[in-house]
Amino acid sequence: MPRLVLISDTHGLHDGFASRHGGLPDGDVLVHAGDFTKRGRLDEVRAFADWVAGTGFAHTIVVAGNHDFLFQKQPELARELLEAVPGLVYLEHETAEVAGLRIFGSPWQPWFCDWAFNLPRGEQLARRWRQVPSDLDLFVTHSPPFGVLDLCDHGERVGCEALRDELPRIAPKLHAFGHIHEARGVVERDGRVSVNACSCNLAYELVHAPIVVDVDATRVAIATSEAGGR
């Protein structure tokens, strides 16, 4: 049963795991659901790659987020920097098999403040999510689906409606995402475990420990997490 260590929205503050949480928990696969930089600069991507290389994980899965501009502006360079790290797989709307798990990762999200990987709500996003295969062990997106761990501090749900509508067909055992810092948490619903793994709070302070999940052919078990989720 592979053990996954889930993080997201670290915004360049990855070193804070050592000082605040004694380092990352042990696991088979490190999963980052996007926004590992603040502004998507080349030096930030290099620093993230160096950090991942030093974590000791045999496998790492990464998707980009809305802050990670380099992956839209210079995609070949950005991918090359990450995939130079042994065991790191960067997924940009594509599938991989890692540690015996069938995984799909995608950065796309509803339009948000002219950041990276934006698409208008409606058919353009729906078309993307219809391309995702079904029966995944792990589905990693930056955006949450509408209505699941997507409640902003001001009371509005901002997840993706088209993603919500396709999830019953995709039927992942585990759906990991981030983006909405204040909605971090874990929800088990409709035979699926959903994890908003944001590591930073709304003030961009790295305060949350990783969420650890065990996955096998039949079930998903939350090994450690912090309470919450909305």
C-alpha positions, 0 to 999 in steps of 0.5 A: 500500500503506497503511502502518499504525502500530500502538500500544495500551495507552498509558495516558495516556503518549502524549507518551513516544513523542517523548522515548523514540522520537523521535516516531511513525513516518511512516504513512498510518493510526495505529491504537490498540487501546485503553487510551489512558487510565488511568481513563477520565476525561473529561480523559484522553479530551480529552488523548488527542484533543488528542494525536492531533490533533497527530500529523499522521496523515491517518487514525486508527482507535481502539477503547476498552479496559477502562480507557476507562470514559467510552466505556461511561458517557457514550458519546455524549460520549466519541465526540464528543470523539474524532471532533472530531479530523479523520480520526479514526474510533472503532469500537465493534463496527462497520465502516469503510473507511479508506485503502482498507482494510475495517476492523472494530473492537471493545472487547469482552473476557472479564470482567476485574476489573470494568473496562469492556467486559467480557462473560462467557466463552462465549455472550455473547462468541461472539454478539458475534464472530459479528456480525463480517463476514468478509474484513477487511483489518484487525480491531482488538480490545482483547482477544487471541484465546486462544492468540495473544500472550495469555500473562501473566507468571504463565504463564496464557493469558487471551485470548478463546476465542470470538474464537479460534473465529471468526477462521477465518471472519472471516479478517482479513489483519491482527489488531491488539490489546493488553491483555496488556502482557507478551505484546507481539509479532508472530505469523504463523499460518494466513494471518494476521498477529497483532500485540499492539501494547502500548506499555507494559510490565507496570509501565505504563512506555511503553517500546515503539516502535510496530509498523509494518505495510504492508497491500495487497490480497494481503499484510501486511508487517511494516516494523518491530517488536521481537522477541518474542511468546508 
